[in-house]
Amino acid sequence: MTFKELAAARYSVKNYTDQPVEEEKLQEILKVAGIAPTARNAQAIRIYVLKSEAAMEKAKAVTPCIFGAPICLMLAYNEEEVFFYPDEDNGVNSGAEDCSIVATHIMFEAVEQGLGTCWVNKFSPSEAKRVFELPEKEHVVLFMPLGYASEKGKPLPKHTQKKPLSDIVIEL
Ligand SMILES: Cc1cc2nc3c(=O)[nH]c(=O)nc-3n(C[C@H](O)[C@H](O)[C@H](O)COP(=O)(O)O)c2cc1C
């Protein structure tokens, strides 16, 4: 698949079969995650692979958006390793950006592996941190269920409802 084909094939899977994700496929996905760019190449990101029943139960307690996936990734960053925007005192940093680029790599490599994902931010980061007993310096940005789409896990109608480019592209 070309990148354009991958990008066109990706959609948010909101219903999964219970078919396990093969370890080799997971490892391929994690390898592609690992080559994503990060601010200053500091790699402040942490990818938690939620595989055990206990970990998946915790994920389901934190968000309603696991959708029956057999496994889930939880992406976080360490605040001591991120890049802080210069001349700002509002604490804005690259943590969410770093996690987002890594998550995007994961989404597309998942498609290449025949798997589906869904980006999930419907959760309380502080609750996720507490439930998973993360170090104080780590902050959860997103969950990403991973697995095989079920028959019901088809693209939602809004998948193709896009604003015209002229509404979102501004030439200066
Ligand atoms: C930053 C972000 C957060 C999202 N959070 C959720 C979520 O919490 N729950 C959910 O069901 N879908 C979530 N989605 C999926 C979007 O609803 C979905 O990407 C959008 O409707 C477009 O559909 P598509 O991904 O199939 O193209 C999220 C997507 C993004 C990019």
The ligand as a MOL file (V3000), in Angstrom:
LIG
                    3D

  0  0  0     0  0            999 V3000
M  V30 BEGIN CTAB
M  V30 COUNTS 31 33 0 0 0
M  V30 BEGIN ATOM
M  V30 1 C -7.8240 13.5680 19.2260 0
M  V30 2 C -8.9180 12.5530 18.9770 0
M  V30 3 C -9.6640 12.0970 20.0450 0
M  V30 4 C -10.6670 11.1420 19.8420 0
M  V30 5 N -11.3370 10.6300 20.9310 0
M  V30 6 C -12.2850 9.6970 20.7280 0
M  V30 7 C -12.9350 9.1160 21.8420 0
M  V30 8 O -12.6520 9.3930 22.9920 0
M  V30 9 N -13.8970 8.1800 21.6090 0
M  V30 10 C -14.2160 7.7930 20.3260 0
M  V30 11 O -15.0970 6.9470 20.1730 0
M  V30 12 N -13.5880 8.3150 19.2500 0
M  V30 13 C -12.6350 9.2360 19.4150 0
M  V30 14 N -11.9540 9.7520 18.3460 0
M  V30 15 C -12.2650 9.2770 16.9930 0
M  V30 16 C -13.0070 10.3520 16.2020 0
M  V30 17 O -14.3490 10.3860 16.6160 0
M  V30 18 C -12.8770 10.0230 14.7220 0
M  V30 19 O -11.5200 10.0880 14.3550 0
M  V30 20 C -13.6350 11.0060 13.8500 0
M  V30 21 O -15.0040 10.8950 14.0880 0
M  V30 22 C -13.3870 10.7460 12.3670 0
M  V30 23 O -13.6660 9.4190 12.0440 0
M  V30 24 P -12.5570 8.4920 11.3970 0
M  V30 25 O -11.4240 8.3750 12.3710 0
M  V30 26 O -13.2260 7.1750 11.1600 0
M  V30 27 O -12.1170 9.1520 10.1400 0
M  V30 28 C -10.9470 10.6780 18.5290 0
M  V30 29 C -10.1560 11.1380 17.4650 0
M  V30 30 C -9.1560 12.0550 17.6810 0
M  V30 31 C -8.3120 12.4980 16.5140 0
M  V30 END ATOM
M  V30 BEGIN BOND
M  V30 1 1 1 2
M  V30 2 1 2 3
M  V30 3 2 2 30
M  V30 4 2 3 4
M  V30 5 1 4 5
M  V30 6 1 4 28
M  V30 7 2 5 6
M  V30 8 1 6 7
M  V30 9 1 6 13
M  V30 10 2 7 8
M  V30 11 1 7 9
M  V30 12 1 9 10
M  V30 13 2 10 11
M  V30 14 1 10 12
M  V30 15 2 12 13
M  V30 16 1 13 14
M  V30 17 1 14 15
M  V30 18 1 14 28
M  V30 19 1 15 16
M  V30 20 1 16 17
M  V30 21 1 16 18
M  V30 22 1 18 19
M  V30 23 1 18 20
M  V30 24 1 20 21
M  V30 25 1 20 22
M  V30 26 1 22 23
M  V30 27 1 23 24
M  V30 28 2 24 25
M  V30 29 1 24 26
M  V30 30 1 24 27
M  V30 31 2 28 29
M  V30 32 1 29 30
M  V30 33 1 30 31
M  V30 END BOND
M  V30 END CTAB
M  END
